[in-house]
Amino acid sequence: MDFNFQEVTSNLISQIGFIILLIMVVRALIAYTREDWGQFFSGLVLGLFCLIVVFFGPQFEELAKALGNTIFS
């Protein structure tokens, strides 16, 4: 039985990010219907940020590792 903990955590982080993305989209739509433009744009920006993190998470992880190795080595 081959259990890879890193795959589980990566999968879990992606799922949590997707749930946060859905929540932010719903909040942005509610703010749009109330014409609360400040909350609408902040929800939209945070939702897009979550989308970027979900889709490009592994690349961000590799970038962080490379920066950490450069700084602390």
PDB file of N, CA, C and O in Angstrom:
ATOM      1  N   MET A   1       0.839  -1.169   0.000  1.00  0.00           N
ATOM      2  CA  MET A   1       0.000   0.000   0.000  1.00  0.00           C
ATOM      3  C   MET A   1       0.889   1.239   0.000  1.00  0.00           C
ATOM      4  O   MET A   1       1.649   1.468   0.941  1.00  0.00           O
ATOM      5  N   ASP A   2       0.789   2.028  -1.055  1.00  0.00           N
ATOM      6  CA  ASP A   2       1.624   3.212  -1.212  1.00  0.00           C
ATOM      7  C   ASP A   2       0.798   4.458  -0.895  1.00  0.00           C
ATOM      8  O   ASP A   2      -0.062   4.863  -1.678  1.00  0.00           O
ATOM      9  N   PHE A   3       1.071   5.055   0.259  1.00  0.00           N
ATOM     10  CA  PHE A   3       0.331   6.238   0.700  1.00  0.00           C
ATOM     11  C   PHE A   3       1.242   7.443   0.609  1.00  0.00           C
ATOM     12  O   PHE A   3       2.264   7.512   1.292  1.00  0.00           O
ATOM     13  N   ASN A   4       0.869   8.402  -0.242  1.00  0.00           N
ATOM     14  CA  ASN A   4       1.682   9.592  -0.423  1.00  0.00           C
ATOM     15  C   ASN A   4       0.976  10.772   0.242  1.00  0.00           C
ATOM     16  O   ASN A   4      -0.032  11.265  -0.264  1.00  0.00           O
ATOM     17  N   PHE A   5       1.510  11.221   1.375  1.00  0.00           N
ATOM     18  CA  PHE A   5       0.900  12.301   2.146  1.00  0.00           C
ATOM     19  C   PHE A   5       0.942  13.627   1.402  1.00  0.00           C
ATOM     20  O   PHE A   5       0.048  14.456   1.572  1.00  0.00           O
ATOM     21  N   GLN A   6       1.963  13.840   0.581  1.00  0.00           N
ATOM     22  CA  GLN A   6       2.093  15.105  -0.148  1.00  0.00           C
ATOM     23  C   GLN A   6       0.975  15.270  -1.175  1.00  0.00           C
ATOM     24  O   GLN A   6       0.477  16.378  -1.370  1.00  0.00           O
ATOM     25  N   GLU A   7       0.579  14.192  -1.825  1.00  0.00           N
ATOM     26  CA  GLU A   7      -0.525  14.269  -2.776  1.00  0.00           C
ATOM     27  C   GLU A   7      -1.836  14.588  -2.076  1.00  0.00           C
ATOM     28  O   GLU A   7      -2.655  15.342  -2.601  1.00  0.00           O
ATOM     29  N   VAL A   8      -2.040  14.019  -0.895  1.00  0.00           N
ATOM     30  CA  VAL A   8      -3.264  14.260  -0.137  1.00  0.00           C
ATOM     31  C   VAL A   8      -3.340  15.730   0.272  1.00  0.00           C
ATOM     32  O   VAL A   8      -4.390  16.355   0.122  1.00  0.00           O
ATOM     33  N   THR A   9      -2.246  16.291   0.786  1.00  0.00           N
ATOM     34  CA  THR A   9      -2.260  17.690   1.220  1.00  0.00           C
ATOM     35  C   THR A   9      -2.436  18.623   0.026  1.00  0.00           C
ATOM     36  O   THR A   9      -3.155  19.617   0.128  1.00  0.00           O
ATOM     37  N   SER A  10      -1.800  18.326  -1.096  1.00  0.00           N
ATOM     38  CA  SER A  10      -1.952  19.153  -2.286  1.00  0.00           C
ATOM     39  C   SER A  10      -3.394  19.133  -2.770  1.00  0.00           C
ATOM     40  O   SER A  10      -3.944  20.168  -3.146  1.00  0.00           O
ATOM     41  N   ASN A  11      -4.000  17.958  -2.762  1.00  0.00           N
ATOM     42  CA  ASN A  11      -5.387  17.817  -3.179  1.00  0.00           C
ATOM     43  C   ASN A  11      -6.308  18.557  -2.226  1.00  0.00           C
ATOM     44  O   ASN A  11      -7.253  19.213  -2.664  1.00  0.00           O
ATOM     45  N   LEU A  12      -6.049  18.464  -0.946  1.00  0.00           N
ATOM     46  CA  LEU A  12      -6.880  19.106   0.068  1.00  0.00           C
ATOM     47  C   LEU A  12      -6.795  20.627  -0.034  1.00  0.00           C
ATOM     48  O   LEU A  12      -7.808  21.314   0.091  1.00  0.00           O
ATOM     49  N   ILE A  13      -5.602  21.150  -0.257  1.00  0.00           N
ATOM     50  CA  ILE A  13      -5.429  22.597  -0.401  1.00  0.00           C
ATOM     51  C   ILE A  13      -6.178  23.101  -1.632  1.00  0.00           C
ATOM     52  O   ILE A  13      -6.799  24.163  -1.579  1.00  0.00           O
ATOM     53  N   SER A  14      -6.131  22.374  -2.716  1.00  0.00           N
ATOM     54  CA  SER A  14      -6.858  22.762  -3.919  1.00  0.00           C
ATOM     55  C   SER A  14      -8.369  22.763  -3.683  1.00  0.00           C
ATOM     56  O   SER A  14      -9.071  23.656  -4.156  1.00  0.00           O
ATOM     57  N   GLN A  15      -8.862  21.778  -2.962  1.00  0.00           N
ATOM     58  CA  GLN A  15     -10.302  21.716  -2.686  1.00  0.00           C
ATOM     59  C   GLN A  15     -10.740  22.844  -1.759  1.00  0.00           C
ATOM     60  O   GLN A  15     -11.806  23.427  -1.960  1.00  0.00           O
ATOM     61  N   ILE A  16      -9.948  23.156  -0.762  1.00  0.00           N
ATOM     62  CA  ILE A  16     -10.284  24.262   0.139  1.00  0.00           C
ATOM     63  C   ILE A  16     -10.265  25.584  -0.627  1.00  0.00           C
ATOM     64  O   ILE A  16     -11.146  26.424  -0.445  1.00  0.00           O
ATOM     65  N   GLY A  17      -9.269  25.763  -1.476  1.00  0.00           N
ATOM     66  CA  GLY A  17      -9.205  26.977  -2.296  1.00  0.00           C
ATOM     67  C   GLY A  17     -10.403  27.107  -3.224  1.00  0.00           C
ATOM     68  O   GLY A  17     -10.905  28.210  -3.440  1.00  0.00           O
ATOM     69  N   PHE A  18     -10.862  25.996  -3.771  1.00  0.00           N
ATOM     70  CA  PHE A  18     -12.026  26.030  -4.654  1.00  0.00           C
ATOM     71  C   PHE A  18     -13.287  26.389  -3.877  1.00  0.00           C
ATOM     72  O   PHE A  18     -14.130  27.127  -4.387  1.00  0.00           O
ATOM     73  N   ILE A  19     -13.431  25.885  -2.661  1.00  0.00           N
ATOM     74  CA  ILE A  19     -14.588  26.225  -1.836  1.00  0.00           C
ATOM     75  C   ILE A  19     -14.574  27.711  -1.491  1.00  0.00           C
ATOM     76  O   ILE A  19     -15.614  28.369  -1.534  1.00  0.00           O
ATOM     77  N   ILE A  20     -13.403  28.239  -1.150  1.00  0.00           N
ATOM     78  CA  ILE A  20     -13.292  29.671  -0.868  1.00  0.00           C
ATOM     79  C   ILE A  20     -13.627  30.478  -2.113  1.00  0.00           C
ATOM     80  O   ILE A  20     -14.276  31.520  -2.020  1.00  0.00           O
ATOM     81  N   LEU A  21     -13.192  30.006  -3.278  1.00  0.00           N
ATOM     82  CA  LEU A  21     -13.514  30.676  -4.534  1.00  0.00           C
ATOM     83  C   LEU A  21     -15.021  30.742  -4.737  1.00  0.00           C
ATOM     84  O   LEU A  21     -15.545  31.793  -5.106  1.00  0.00           O
ATOM     85  N   LEU A  22     -15.722  29.648  -4.505  1.00  0.00           N
ATOM     86  CA  LEU A  22     -17.171  29.633  -4.664  1.00  0.00           C
ATOM     87  C   LEU A  22     -17.844  30.590  -3.684  1.00  0.00           C
ATOM     88  O   LEU A  22     -18.781  31.298  -4.052  1.00  0.00           O
ATOM     89  N   ILE A  23     -17.373  30.613  -2.449  1.00  0.00           N
ATOM     90  CA  ILE A  23     -17.943  31.521  -1.457  1.00  0.00           C
ATOM     91  C   ILE A  23     -17.757  32.972  -1.883  1.00  0.00           C
ATOM     92  O   ILE A  23     -18.678  33.778  -1.758  1.00  0.00           O
ATOM     93  N   MET A  24     -16.580  33.307  -2.379  1.00  0.00           N
ATOM     94  CA  MET A  24     -16.324  34.681  -2.787  1.00  0.00           C
ATOM     95  C   MET A  24     -17.163  35.068  -4.006  1.00  0.00           C
ATOM     96  O   MET A  24     -17.599  36.215  -4.106  1.00  0.00           O
ATOM     97  N   VAL A  25     -17.393  34.154  -4.917  1.00  0.00           N
ATOM     98  CA  VAL A  25     -18.242  34.448  -6.071  1.00  0.00           C
ATOM     99  C   VAL A  25     -19.670  34.703  -5.627  1.00  0.00           C
ATOM    100  O   VAL A  25     -20.316  35.628  -6.119  1.00  0.00           O
ATOM    101  N   VAL A  26     -20.169  33.900  -4.709  1.00  0.00           N
ATOM    102  CA  VAL A  26     -21.537  34.102  -4.206  1.00  0.00           C
ATOM    103  C   VAL A  26     -21.632  35.442  -3.483  1.00  0.00           C
ATOM    104  O   VAL A  26     -22.604  36.176  -3.665  1.00  0.00           O
ATOM    105  N   ARG A  27     -20.637  35.765  -2.669  1.00  0.00           N
ATOM    106  CA  ARG A  27     -20.655  37.057  -1.966  1.00  0.00           C
ATOM    107  C   ARG A  27     -20.585  38.221  -2.942  1.00  0.00           C
ATOM    108  O   ARG A  27     -21.231  39.247  -2.728  1.00  0.00           O
ATOM    109  N   ALA A  28     -19.803  38.075  -4.017  1.00  0.00           N
ATOM    110  CA  ALA A  28     -19.717  39.139  -5.021  1.00  0.00           C
ATOM    111  C   ALA A  28     -21.054  39.305  -5.741  1.00  0.00           C
ATOM    112  O   ALA A  28     -21.462  40.430  -6.028  1.00  0.00           O
ATOM    113  N   LEU A  29     -21.733  38.208  -6.034  1.00  0.00           N
ATOM    114  CA  LEU A  29     -23.038  38.303  -6.692  1.00  0.00           C
ATOM    115  C   LEU A  29     -24.078  38.960  -5.783  1.00  0.00           C
ATOM    116  O   LEU A  29     -24.905  39.742  -6.250  1.00  0.00           O
ATOM    117  N   ILE A  30     -24.036  38.646  -4.496  1.00  0.00           N
ATOM    118  CA  ILE A  30     -24.958  39.282  -3.551  1.00  0.00           C
ATOM    119  C   ILE A  30     -24.665  40.779  -3.455  1.00  0.00           C
ATOM    120  O   ILE A  30     -25.591  41.589  -3.420  1.00  0.00           O
ATOM    121  N   ALA A  31     -23.398  41.146  -3.413  1.00  0.00           N
ATOM    122  CA  ALA A  31     -23.026  42.563  -3.359  1.00  0.00           C
ATOM    123  C   ALA A  31     -23.435  43.274  -4.644  1.00  0.00           C
ATOM    124  O   ALA A  31     -23.824  44.442  -4.609  1.00  0.00           O
ATOM    125  N   TYR A  32     -23.352  42.581  -5.774  1.00  0.00           N
ATOM    126  CA  TYR A  32     -23.766  43.175  -7.055  1.00  0.00           C
ATOM    127  C   TYR A  32     -25.263  43.468  -7.062  1.00  0.00           C
ATOM    128  O   TYR A  32     -25.685  44.518  -7.545  1.00  0.00           O
ATOM    129  N   THR A  33     -26.058  42.558  -6.535  1.00  0.00           N
ATOM    130  CA  THR A  33     -27.500  42.783  -6.516  1.00  0.00           C
ATOM    131  C   THR A  33     -27.885  43.908  -5.548  1.00  0.00           C
ATOM    132  O   THR A  33     -28.898  44.577  -5.752  1.00  0.00           O
ATOM    133  N   ARG A  34     -27.081  44.121  -4.493  1.00  0.00           N
ATOM    134  CA  ARG A  34     -27.347  45.212  -3.559  1.00  0.00           C
ATOM    135  C   ARG A  34     -26.687  46.508  -4.007  1.00  0.00           C
ATOM    136  O   ARG A  34     -26.871  47.547  -3.373  1.00  0.00           O
ATOM    137  N   GLU A  35     -25.922  46.458  -5.090  1.00  0.00           N
ATOM    138  CA  GLU A  35     -25.162  47.595  -5.631  1.00  0.00           C
ATOM    139  C   GLU A  35     -24.172  48.152  -4.608  1.00  0.00           C
ATOM    140  O   GLU A  35     -23.987  49.364  -4.502  1.00  0.00           O
ATOM    141  N   ASP A  36     -23.550  47.264  -3.872  1.00  0.00           N
ATOM    142  CA  ASP A  36     -22.481  47.623  -2.940  1.00  0.00           C
ATOM    143  C   ASP A  36     -21.165  47.395  -3.681  1.00  0.00           C
ATOM    144  O   ASP A  36     -20.576  46.317  -3.599  1.00  0.00           O
ATOM    145  N   TRP A  37     -20.716  48.411  -4.399  1.00  0.00           N
ATOM    146  CA  TRP A  37     -19.611  48.238  -5.348  1.00  0.00           C
ATOM    147  C   TRP A  37     -18.278  47.951  -4.667  1.00  0.00           C
ATOM    148  O   TRP A  37     -17.465  47.206  -5.214  1.00  0.00           O
ATOM    149  N   GLY A  38     -18.033  48.514  -3.506  1.00  0.00           N
ATOM    150  CA  GLY A  38     -16.776  48.241  -2.811  1.00  0.00           C
ATOM    151  C   GLY A  38     -16.654  46.777  -2.432  1.00  0.00           C
ATOM    152  O   GLY A  38     -15.613  46.158  -2.653  1.00  0.00           O
ATOM    153  N   GLN A  39     -17.714  46.223  -1.864  1.00  0.00           N
ATOM    154  CA  GLN A  39     -17.692  44.808  -1.493  1.00  0.00           C
ATOM    155  C   GLN A  39     -17.677  43.925  -2.734  1.00  0.00           C
ATOM    156  O   GLN A  39     -17.063  42.858  -2.728  1.00  0.00           O
ATOM    157  N   PHE A  40     -18.347  44.362  -3.801  1.00  0.00           N
ATOM    158  CA  PHE A  40     -18.369  43.587  -5.036  1.00  0.00           C
ATOM    159  C   PHE A  40     -16.961  43.433  -5.605  1.00  0.00           C
ATOM    160  O   PHE A  40     -16.526  42.325  -5.918  1.00  0.00           O
ATOM    161  N   PHE A  41     -16.248  44.566  -5.736  1.00  0.00           N
ATOM    162  CA  PHE A  41     -14.918  44.491  -6.338  1.00  0.00           C
ATOM    163  C   PHE A  41     -13.912  43.784  -5.426  1.00  0.00           C
ATOM    164  O   PHE A  41     -13.032  43.073  -5.912  1.00  0.00           O
ATOM    165  N   SER A  42     -14.036  43.972  -4.109  1.00  0.00           N
ATOM    166  CA  SER A  42     -13.116  43.268  -3.216  1.00  0.00           C
ATOM    167  C   SER A  42     -13.376  41.763  -3.253  1.00  0.00           C
ATOM    168  O   SER A  42     -12.431  40.974  -3.232  1.00  0.00           O
ATOM    169  N   GLY A  43     -14.643  41.355  -3.307  1.00  0.00           N
ATOM    170  CA  GLY A  43     -14.963  39.931  -3.427  1.00  0.00           C
ATOM    171  C   GLY A  43     -14.499  39.351  -4.743  1.00  0.00           C
ATOM    172  O   GLY A  43     -14.016  38.220  -4.800  1.00  0.00           O
ATOM    173  N   LEU A  44     -14.649  40.132  -5.805  1.00  0.00           N
ATOM    174  CA  LEU A  44     -14.217  39.676  -7.122  1.00  0.00           C
ATOM    175  C   LEU A  44     -12.703  39.500  -7.188  1.00  0.00           C
ATOM    176  O   LEU A  44     -12.209  38.517  -7.741  1.00  0.00           O
ATOM    177  N   VAL A  45     -11.972  40.458  -6.622  1.00  0.00           N
ATOM    178  CA  VAL A  45     -10.505  40.377  -6.627  1.00  0.00           C
ATOM    179  C   VAL A  45     -10.026  39.205  -5.784  1.00  0.00           C
ATOM    180  O   VAL A  45      -9.132  38.466  -6.196  1.00  0.00           O
ATOM    181  N   LEU A  46     -10.620  39.029  -4.597  1.00  0.00           N
ATOM    182  CA  LEU A  46     -10.222  37.903  -3.744  1.00  0.00           C
ATOM    183  C   LEU A  46     -10.593  36.568  -4.392  1.00  0.00           C
ATOM    184  O   LEU A  46      -9.842  35.599  -4.282  1.00  0.00           O
ATOM    185  N   GLY A  47     -11.733  36.513  -5.060  1.00  0.00           N
ATOM    186  CA  GLY A  47     -12.122  35.303  -5.788  1.00  0.00           C
ATOM    187  C   GLY A  47     -11.148  34.977  -6.901  1.00  0.00           C
ATOM    188  O   GLY A  47     -10.782  33.816  -7.085  1.00  0.00           O
ATOM    189  N   LEU A  48     -10.720  35.994  -7.651  1.00  0.00           N
ATOM    190  CA  LEU A  48      -9.738  35.767  -8.710  1.00  0.00           C
ATOM    191  C   LEU A  48      -8.399  35.325  -8.135  1.00  0.00           C
ATOM    192  O   LEU A  48      -7.721  34.481  -8.720  1.00  0.00           O
ATOM    193  N   PHE A  49      -8.014  35.888  -6.991  1.00  0.00           N
ATOM    194  CA  PHE A  49      -6.779  35.471  -6.341  1.00  0.00           C
ATOM    195  C   PHE A  49      -6.854  34.001  -5.936  1.00  0.00           C
ATOM    196  O   PHE A  49      -5.890  33.257  -6.114  1.00  0.00           O
ATOM    197  N   CYS A  50      -7.997  33.583  -5.390  1.00  0.00           N
ATOM    198  CA  CYS A  50      -8.181  32.175  -5.013  1.00  0.00           C
ATOM    199  C   CYS A  50      -8.138  31.278  -6.245  1.00  0.00           C
ATOM    200  O   CYS A  50      -7.584  30.179  -6.199  1.00  0.00           O
ATOM    201  N   LEU A  51      -8.720  31.745  -7.341  1.00  0.00           N
ATOM    202  CA  LEU A  51      -8.686  30.979  -8.585  1.00  0.00           C
ATOM    203  C   LEU A  51      -7.248  30.779  -9.065  1.00  0.00           C
ATOM    204  O   LEU A  51      -6.876  29.685  -9.490  1.00  0.00           O
ATOM    205  N   ILE A  52      -6.456  31.825  -8.996  1.00  0.00           N
ATOM    206  CA  ILE A  52      -5.056  31.727  -9.404  1.00  0.00           C
ATOM    207  C   ILE A  52      -4.297  30.760  -8.508  1.00  0.00           C
ATOM    208  O   ILE A  52      -3.505  29.954  -8.997  1.00  0.00           O
ATOM    209  N   VAL A  53      -4.529  30.830  -7.202  1.00  0.00           N
ATOM    210  CA  VAL A  53      -3.846  29.930  -6.265  1.00  0.00           C
ATOM    211  C   VAL A  53      -4.250  28.481  -6.512  1.00  0.00           C
ATOM    212  O   VAL A  53      -3.408  27.584  -6.456  1.00  0.00           O
ATOM    213  N   VAL A  54      -5.532  28.247  -6.783  1.00  0.00           N
ATOM    214  CA  VAL A  54      -5.995  26.877  -7.021  1.00  0.00           C
ATOM    215  C   VAL A  54      -5.369  26.303  -8.286  1.00  0.00           C
ATOM    216  O   VAL A  54      -4.885  25.171  -8.279  1.00  0.00           O
ATOM    217  N   PHE A  55      -5.374  27.072  -9.369  1.00  0.00           N
ATOM    218  CA  PHE A  55      -4.879  26.526 -10.633  1.00  0.00           C
ATOM    219  C   PHE A  55      -3.356  26.511 -10.738  1.00  0.00           C
ATOM    220  O   PHE A  55      -2.791  25.638 -11.397  1.00  0.00           O
ATOM    221  N   PHE A  56      -2.686  27.469 -10.094  1.00  0.00           N
ATOM    222  CA  PHE A  56      -1.233  27.540 -10.198  1.00  0.00           C
ATOM    223  C   PHE A  56      -0.537  27.225  -8.880  1.00  0.00           C
ATOM    224  O   PHE A  56       0.594  27.661  -8.667  1.00  0.00           O
ATOM    225  N   GLY A  57      -1.182  26.481  -7.995  1.00  0.00           N
ATOM    226  CA  GLY A  57      -0.627  26.139  -6.693  1.00  0.00           C
ATOM    227  C   GLY A  57       0.707  25.421  -6.748  1.00  0.00           C
ATOM    228  O   GLY A  57       1.640  25.818  -6.050  1.00  0.00           O
ATOM    229  N   PRO A  58       0.830  24.365  -7.567  1.00  0.00           N
ATOM    230  CA  PRO A  58       2.122  23.668  -7.617  1.00  0.00           C
ATOM    231  C   PRO A  58       3.270  24.553  -8.104  1.00  0.00           C
ATOM    232  O   PRO A  58       4.396  24.418  -7.626  1.00  0.00           O
ATOM    233  N   GLN A  59       3.000  25.449  -9.038  1.00  0.00           N
ATOM    234  CA  GLN A  59       4.047  26.357  -9.512  1.00  0.00           C
ATOM    235  C   GLN A  59       4.458  27.328  -8.408  1.00  0.00           C
ATOM    236  O   GLN A  59       5.643  27.629  -8.265  1.00  0.00           O
ATOM    237  N   PHE A  60       3.482  27.829  -7.613  1.00  0.00           N
ATOM    238  CA  PHE A  60       3.810  28.703  -6.492  1.00  0.00           C
ATOM    239  C   PHE A  60       4.636  27.959  -5.447  1.00  0.00           C
ATOM    240  O   PHE A  60       5.545  28.529  -4.844  1.00  0.00           O
ATOM    241  N   GLU A  61       4.316  26.689  -5.237  1.00  0.00           N
ATOM    242  CA  GLU A  61       5.056  25.885  -4.263  1.00  0.00           C
ATOM    243  C   GLU A  61       6.506  25.721  -4.702  1.00  0.00           C
ATOM    244  O   GLU A  61       7.416  25.859  -3.884  1.00  0.00           O
ATOM    245  N   GLU A  62       6.733  25.433  -5.961  1.00  0.00           N
ATOM    246  CA  GLU A  62       8.100  25.285  -6.472  1.00  0.00           C
ATOM    247  C   GLU A  62       8.861  26.608  -6.401  1.00  0.00           C
ATOM    248  O   GLU A  62      10.050  26.630  -6.081  1.00  0.00           O
ATOM    249  N   LEU A  63       8.164  27.718  -6.701  1.00  0.00           N
ATOM    250  CA  LEU A  63       8.797  29.029  -6.613  1.00  0.00           C
ATOM    251  C   LEU A  63       9.198  29.339  -5.173  1.00  0.00           C
ATOM    252  O   LEU A  63      10.292  29.850  -4.934  1.00  0.00           O
ATOM    253  N   ALA A  64       8.328  29.038  -4.216  1.00  0.00           N
ATOM    254  CA  ALA A  64       8.638  29.274  -2.807  1.00  0.00           C
ATOM    255  C   ALA A  64       9.815  28.427  -2.350  1.00  0.00           C
ATOM    256  O   ALA A  64      10.678  28.895  -1.607  1.00  0.00           O
ATOM    257  N   LYS A  65       9.845  27.166  -2.803  1.00  0.00           N
ATOM    258  CA  LYS A  65      10.978  26.299  -2.438  1.00  0.00           C
ATOM    259  C   LYS A  65      12.282  26.833  -3.014  1.00  0.00           C
ATOM    260  O   LYS A  65      13.309  26.825  -2.336  1.00  0.00           O
ATOM    261  N   ALA A  66      12.249  27.295  -4.257  1.00  0.00           N
ATOM    262  CA  ALA A  66      13.457  27.813  -4.882  1.00  0.00           C
ATOM    263  C   ALA A  66      13.938  29.083  -4.173  1.00  0.00           C
ATOM    264  O   ALA A  66      15.135  29.259  -3.945  1.00  0.00           O
ATOM    265  N   LEU A  67      12.997  29.964  -3.827  1.00  0.00           N
ATOM    266  CA  LEU A  67      13.382  31.179  -3.105  1.00  0.00           C
ATOM    267  C   LEU A  67      13.927  30.842  -1.712  1.00  0.00           C
ATOM    268  O   LEU A  67      14.916  31.428  -1.269  1.00  0.00           O
ATOM    269  N   GLY A  68      13.285  29.908  -1.036  1.00  0.00           N
ATOM    270  CA  GLY A  68      13.762  29.490   0.285  1.00  0.00           C
ATOM    271  C   GLY A  68      15.147  28.886   0.228  1.00  0.00           C
ATOM    272  O   GLY A  68      15.992  29.186   1.072  1.00  0.00           O
ATOM    273  N   ASN A  69      15.389  28.040  -0.753  1.00  0.00           N
ATOM    274  CA  ASN A  69      16.713  27.443  -0.908  1.00  0.00           C
ATOM    275  C   ASN A  69      17.759  28.476  -1.239  1.00  0.00           C
ATOM    276  O   ASN A  69      18.896  28.378  -0.777  1.00  0.00           O
ATOM    277  N   THR A  70      17.391  29.478  -2.042  1.00  0.00           N
ATOM    278  CA  THR A  70      18.332  30.527  -2.396  1.00  0.00           C
ATOM    279  C   THR A  70      18.692  31.393  -1.187  1.00  0.00           C
ATOM    280  O   THR A  70      19.855  31.733  -0.974  1.00  0.00           O
ATOM    281  N   ILE A  71      17.679  31.737  -0.408  1.00  0.00           N
ATOM    282  CA  ILE A  71      17.902  32.624   0.731  1.00  0.00           C
ATOM    283  C   ILE A  71      18.631  31.918   1.875  1.00  0.00           C
ATOM    284  O   ILE A  71      19.568  32.472   2.451  1.00  0.00           O
ATOM    285  N   PHE A  72      18.204  30.701   2.204  1.00  0.00           N
ATOM    286  CA  PHE A  72      18.707  30.025   3.402  1.00  0.00           C
ATOM    287  C   PHE A  72      19.824  29.023   3.128  1.00  0.00           C
ATOM    288  O   PHE A  72      20.222  28.299   4.041  1.00  0.00           O
ATOM    289  N   SER A  73      20.331  28.958   1.930  1.00  0.00           N
ATOM    290  CA  SER A  73      21.437  28.034   1.652  1.00  0.00           C
ATOM    291  C   SER A  73      22.744  28.760   1.506  1.00  0.00           C
ATOM    292  O   SER A  73      23.776  28.132   1.271  1.00  0.00           O
TER     293      SER A  73
END
